């Protein structure tokens, strides 16, 4: 889970690093140009020369999937070598002895947070969406189970699409369309019977129409609610 940002800042390519500091159990990164600290979840500078400047990094959508599924969709993809040169194992977080294995296996966060919201288990995976002052968390288990969730948030109609094996495929604009799951794992169908297909950038219909993807965040519940304390939580009907 993570967030991917455009690293261009005021027309200049900027590199970032890990500061070692946390806020509400969420990493603070720093830019190597001004050494300002940034929230990794929101892409906003919070300490240093750029704090309160109104600068916010643009976000890209992130797909959490299996290597097999990704490779089928992107056969020419490149990959970071898992031979890091270090003895610590990073490549399989579910393997005992790998980096942060004990933390991942624990039901609680590593450090205390300012407040505890028990509506969802602390380290449950959720997809967070915010728009026009409203926010909502969608438990990943619900997305995978229902496969297609038609919803509206902040006056914006969205559809959240899940995959029975790989998890969340993405959050997309839906206009005024009501979608249902199709026979293929990457297919959704509108009421008229037209099929739409899930892609990295959006939904594409057989008749040529398209709808954009929304750069939502998939993360732990405690991380989402720390920054959106008034968030709604999606509940199946």
Secondary structure in CASP SS format (residue, H / E / C, confidence):
PFRMAT SS
TARGET T0000
AUTHOR 0000-0000-0000
METHOD secondary structure of the structure
MODEL  1
X C 1.00
X C 1.00
X C 1.00
X E 1.00
X E 1.00
X C 1.00
X C 1.00
X E 1.00
X E 1.00
X C 1.00
X C 1.00
X E 1.00
X E 1.00
X C 1.00
X C 1.00
X E 1.00
X E 1.00
X E 1.00
X E 1.00
X E 1.00
X E 1.00
X E 1.00
X E 1.00
X C 1.00
X C 1.00
X E 1.00
X E 1.00
X E 1.00
X E 1.00
X E 1.00
X E 1.00
X C 1.00
X C 1.00
X C 1.00
X C 1.00
X C 1.00
X E 1.00
X E 1.00
X E 1.00
X C 1.00
X C 1.00
X C 1.00
X C 1.00
X E 1.00
X E 1.00
X E 1.00
X E 1.00
X C 1.00
X C 1.00
X C 1.00
X C 1.00
X C 1.00
X C 1.00
X C 1.00
X C 1.00
X E 1.00
X C 1.00
X C 1.00
X E 1.00
X E 1.00
X C 1.00
X C 1.00
X C 1.00
X C 1.00
X C 1.00
X C 1.00
X H 1.00
X H 1.00
X H 1.00
X H 1.00
X H 1.00
X H 1.00
X H 1.00
X C 1.00
X C 1.00
X C 1.00
X C 1.00
X C 1.00
X C 1.00
X C 1.00
X C 1.00
X C 1.00
X C 1.00
X C 1.00
X C 1.00
X C 1.00
X C 1.00
X C 1.00
X C 1.00
X C 1.00
X C 1.00
X C 1.00
X C 1.00
X C 1.00
X C 1.00
X C 1.00
X C 1.00
X C 1.00
X C 1.00
X C 1.00
X H 1.00
X H 1.00
X H 1.00
X H 1.00
X H 1.00
X C 1.00
X C 1.00
X C 1.00
X C 1.00
X C 1.00
X C 1.00
X C 1.00
X C 1.00
X C 1.00
X C 1.00
X C 1.00
X C 1.00
X C 1.00
X C 1.00
X C 1.00
X C 1.00
X C 1.00
X C 1.00
X C 1.00
X E 1.00
X E 1.00
X E 1.00
X E 1.00
X E 1.00
X E 1.00
X E 1.00
X C 1.00
X C 1.00
X E 1.00
X E 1.00
X E 1.00
X E 1.00
X E 1.00
X E 1.00
X H 1.00
X H 1.00
X H 1.00
X H 1.00
X H 1.00
X H 1.00
X H 1.00
X C 1.00
X E 1.00
X E 1.00
X E 1.00
X E 1.00
X E 1.00
X E 1.00
X C 1.00
X C 1.00
X E 1.00
X E 1.00
X E 1.00
X E 1.00
X E 1.00
X E 1.00
X E 1.00
X E 1.00
X C 1.00
X C 1.00
X C 1.00
X E 1.00
X E 1.00
X E 1.00
X E 1.00
X E 1.00
X E 1.00
X E 1.00
X C 1.00
X C 1.00
X C 1.00
X C 1.00
X C 1.00
X E 1.00
X E 1.00
X E 1.00
X C 1.00
X C 1.00
X C 1.00
X C 1.00
X C 1.00
X E 1.00
X E 1.00
X E 1.00
X E 1.00
X C 1.00
X C 1.00
X C 1.00
X C 1.00
X E 1.00
X E 1.00
X E 1.00
X E 1.00
X C 1.00
X C 1.00
X C 1.00
X E 1.00
X E 1.00
X E 1.00
X E 1.00
X C 1.00
X C 1.00
X C 1.00
X C 1.00
X E 1.00
X E 1.00
X E 1.00
X E 1.00
X E 1.00
X C 1.00
X C 1.00
X E 1.00
X E 1.00
X E 1.00
X E 1.00
X H 1.00
X H 1.00
X H 1.00
X H 1.00
X H 1.00
X H 1.00
X H 1.00
X C 1.00
X C 1.00
X C 1.00
X C 1.00
X E 1.00
X E 1.00
X C 1.00
X C 1.00
X C 1.00
X C 1.00
END
